[in-house]
C-alpha cells in the first residue's frame, strides 16, 4: 500500500515542479528574478525542503539510524547549508572553487576550514558508494520505489549541475545561448534543485515505512520484501 502511495506522491511532485517551471516562465524578468534567484522564493523553499528532510530522518530513524547511516543525514545537512550559501557566506569566496585554495588573498585558516568540509564531503560520498551502490543497482533493477526515488534525486542533481553556468561552459566551444534560452535553462536548473530535497524526503519516508529501522539493516535503499 505504501509503495503505491509513494509512487503517486512522486508523480504529483513532478507535476507540481513542472507547473512551477511553467509559472516562472510566465513572469516578467524582474518578477522571475525575485522568484528564482538567490534569497528568492524558490531558493528559500529548497532550503526548507532540506530542513524538513533532515527532521524526517531524525524523527523516523532516531539515534539508531543515525549511528549506522549518519552520512545520509550529513549530506542532507550539507546540501541545505549550501542552499543557504554557507559555502561562501563566511569566507572570501566559495570553498567549492579551486581559486579559493590557490589564491594568496584567502587566509590560511579559511583554506583549512574549507578543506575539512571538502574532506567530509569526500568521506560521505565514499561511504555511500562503498556501502550502498551495489544494492542500489540491484534494487533499481527490481523497480524498488526507494531506489527509483533515489535515482530521480541523483538525476535531478546531475542535470542541474550540468545546467549551472551552461552559457559559460559552452563559450569555449563557440556556442552562445540566446537571452531567452538562457532564461529557460536557468529556470529549469533552479526548479530541478527545488525538487531534489522533496524527492529525497519522499524517498526517505518510503524507506522508513517499507523497511523498519533495526540494527540488522543492510542498506537504506532496500525496500521491505513481501
C-alpha positions as CSV (number, residue, x, y, z in Angstrom):
1,X,0.0,0.0,0.0
2,X,2.7,2.4,0.9
3,X,4.6,1.6,-2.3
4,X,1.6,2.8,-4.4
5,X,1.1,5.9,-2.2
6,X,4.7,7.0,-2.6
7,X,4.6,6.4,-6.4
8,X,1.5,8.7,-6.6
9,X,3.2,11.3,-4.3
10,X,6.4,11.3,-6.5
11,X,4.2,11.7,-9.6
12,X,2.3,14.6,-8.0
13,X,5.6,16.2,-7.0
14,X,6.9,16.0,-10.6
15,X,3.7,17.6,-11.8
16,X,4.0,20.4,-9.2
17,X,7.6,21.1,-10.3
18,X,6.5,21.3,-14.0
19,X,3.7,23.7,-13.0
20,X,6.2,25.9,-11.0
21,X,8.6,25.9,-14.0
22,X,5.8,27.0,-16.4
23,X,4.6,29.6,-13.9
24,X,8.2,31.0,-13.6
25,X,8.4,31.4,-17.4
26,X,5.2,33.5,-17.5
27,X,6.7,36.1,-15.1
28,X,8.4,39.2,-16.2
29,X,12.1,39.4,-15.9
30,X,12.0,41.3,-12.6
31,X,9.4,39.1,-11.0
32,X,11.2,36.0,-12.2
33,X,14.5,37.2,-10.7
34,X,12.7,37.6,-7.3
35,X,11.2,34.2,-7.7
36,X,14.2,32.3,-8.8
37,X,17.5,34.0,-7.9
38,X,19.4,33.9,-4.6
39,X,17.3,34.6,-1.5
40,X,14.2,34.2,-3.7
41,X,11.1,32.2,-3.1
42,X,12.5,29.0,-4.9
43,X,15.8,29.1,-3.1
44,X,14.1,29.6,0.3
45,X,11.6,26.7,-0.4
46,X,14.5,24.5,-1.4
47,X,16.4,25.2,1.9
48,X,13.2,24.5,3.8
49,X,12.9,21.1,2.0
50,X,16.4,20.1,3.2
51,X,15.5,21.1,6.7
52,X,12.2,19.1,6.6
53,X,14.1,16.1,5.1
54,X,16.7,16.2,7.9
55,X,13.9,16.5,10.6
56,X,12.2,13.5,8.9
57,X,15.3,11.4,9.3
58,X,15.7,12.4,12.9
59,X,12.0,11.7,13.7
60,X,11.6,8.4,11.8
61,X,15.2,7.0,12.1
62,X,16.1,8.2,15.6
63,X,19.5,7.7,17.1
64,X,19.7,4.0,16.0
65,X,19.5,5.0,12.3
66,X,22.0,7.9,12.7
67,X,24.6,5.7,14.3
68,X,24.6,3.4,11.3
69,X,23.8,5.7,8.5
70,X,25.0,9.1,9.7
71,X,26.4,10.0,6.3
72,X,22.9,10.2,4.8
73,X,21.9,12.8,7.4
74,X,25.1,14.7,7.0
75,X,24.8,15.0,3.2
76,X,21.3,16.4,3.6
77,X,22.6,19.0,6.1
78,X,25.4,19.9,3.8
79,X,23.1,20.4,0.8
80,X,20.8,22.5,2.9
81,X,23.7,24.7,4.1
82,X,24.9,25.1,0.6
83,X,21.5,26.2,-0.5
84,X,21.7,28.9,2.2
85,X,25.1,29.9,0.7
86,X,27.1,28.8,3.7
87,X,29.9,27.7,1.3
88,X,30.7,31.4,0.6
89,X,28.8,33.2,3.3
90,X,31.7,33.3,5.8
91,X,34.7,33.1,3.5
92,X,36.4,35.3,0.9
93,X,34.9,33.2,-1.9
94,X,33.2,29.9,-2.4
95,X,35.1,27.0,-0.8
96,X,33.9,24.9,-3.8
97,X,36.1,26.8,-6.2
98,X,39.7,25.8,-6.9
99,X,40.7,29.6,-6.7
100,X,39.8,29.5,-3.1
101,X,42.7,27.2,-2.3
102,X,45.1,28.7,-4.8
103,X,44.6,32.4,-4.1
104,X,47.1,34.2,-1.9
105,X,44.3,36.6,-0.8
106,X,42.4,33.9,1.1
107,X,43.6,33.5,4.7
108,X,45.1,30.1,5.6
109,X,42.6,29.4,8.3
110,X,39.7,29.8,5.8
111,X,41.5,27.3,3.5
112,X,41.9,24.8,6.3
113,X,38.2,25.0,7.2
114,X,37.2,24.7,3.5
115,X,39.5,21.7,3.1
116,X,37.9,20.0,6.2
117,X,34.5,20.5,4.7
118,X,35.6,19.0,1.3
119,X,37.2,16.0,3.1
120,X,33.9,15.5,5.0
121,X,32.0,15.5,1.7
122,X,34.5,13.1,0.1
123,X,34.0,10.8,3.2
124,X,30.2,10.9,2.8
125,X,30.3,10.2,-0.9
126,X,32.8,7.3,-0.4
127,X,30.7,5.8,2.4
128,X,27.5,5.9,0.4
129,X,29.1,4.4,-2.7
130,X,31.0,1.7,-0.8
131,X,28.1,0.6,1.4
132,X,25.1,1.0,-0.9
133,X,26.0,1.3,-4.6
134,X,25.7,-2.4,-5.5
135,X,22.5,-2.9,-3.5
136,X,21.1,0.3,-5.1
137,X,21.7,-1.0,-8.6
138,X,20.1,-4.3,-7.6
139,X,17.0,-2.6,-6.1
140,X,16.7,-0.3,-9.1
141,X,16.5,-3.4,-11.4
142,X,13.7,-4.6,-9.2
143,X,12.0,-1.3,-9.5
144,X,12.1,-0.6,-5.8
145,X,10.3,2.7,-5.1
146,X,13.1,3.7,-2.7
147,X,15.7,3.1,-5.4
148,X,13.6,4.9,-8.0
149,X,13.2,7.9,-5.7
150,X,17.0,8.0,-5.0
151,X,17.7,7.7,-8.8
152,X,15.4,10.6,-9.5
153,X,17.1,12.7,-6.9
154,X,20.5,11.8,-8.4
155,X,19.3,12.6,-11.9
156,X,18.0,16.0,-10.8
157,X,21.3,16.8,-9.1
158,X,23.4,15.8,-12.1
159,X,21.3,17.7,-14.7
160,X,21.0,20.8,-12.5
161,X,24.8,20.9,-12.1
162,X,25.3,20.5,-15.9
163,X,23.0,23.4,-16.4
164,X,24.6,25.6,-13.8
165,X,26.6,28.2,-15.7
166,X,25.8,26.4,-19.0
167,X,26.4,29.5,-21.1
168,X,29.8,30.0,-19.6
169,X,30.7,26.3,-20.2
170,X,29.6,26.4,-23.8
171,X,31.5,29.6,-24.7
172,X,35.0,27.9,-25.1
173,X,33.5,25.7,-27.9
174,X,31.9,28.6,-29.7
175,X,28.3,28.0,-28.6
176,X,26.3,31.0,-27.4
177,X,22.8,30.8,-25.8
178,X,20.2,33.5,-26.7
179,X,18.9,35.5,-23.7
180,X,15.6,33.7,-23.9
181,X,17.1,30.3,-24.0
182,X,19.4,31.2,-21.1
183,X,16.3,32.2,-19.1
184,X,14.7,28.8,-19.8
185,X,17.9,26.9,-18.8
186,X,18.4,29.0,-15.6
187,X,14.7,28.4,-14.6
188,X,15.0,24.7,-15.2
189,X,18.2,24.5,-13.2
190,X,16.5,26.2,-10.2
191,X,13.3,24.1,-10.4
192,X,15.4,20.9,-10.6
193,X,17.3,22.0,-7.5
194,X,14.0,22.7,-5.8
195,X,12.8,19.1,-6.5
196,X,15.8,17.4,-5.0
197,X,15.0,17.7,-1.3
198,X,11.4,17.0,-1.7
199,X,12.0,13.8,-3.7
200,X,14.6,12.8,-1.1
201,X,12.0,13.4,1.6
202,X,9.5,11.1,-0.1
203,X,12.3,8.6,-0.7
204,X,13.3,8.5,3.0
205,X,9.7,8.4,4.0
206,X,9.1,5.4,1.8
207,X,12.2,3.7,3.2
208,X,11.1,4.2,6.8
209,X,7.6,2.9,6.0
210,X,8.7,-0.1,4.0
211,X,11.8,-1.0,6.0
212,X,11.5,-0.7,9.8
213,X,14.8,0.5,11.2
214,X,16.8,-2.1,13.1
215,X,20.4,-2.9,13.8
216,X,20.4,-5.7,11.1
217,X,19.7,-3.4,8.1
218,X,22.0,-4.0,5.2
219,X,21.2,-0.8,3.3
220,X,18.8,2.2,3.5
221,X,17.9,1.7,-0.2
222,X,16.5,-1.7,0.2
223,X,12.7,-1.8,0.4
224,X,10.8,-4.3,2.5
225,X,10.4,-7.7,0.8
226,X,6.9,-9.1,0.7
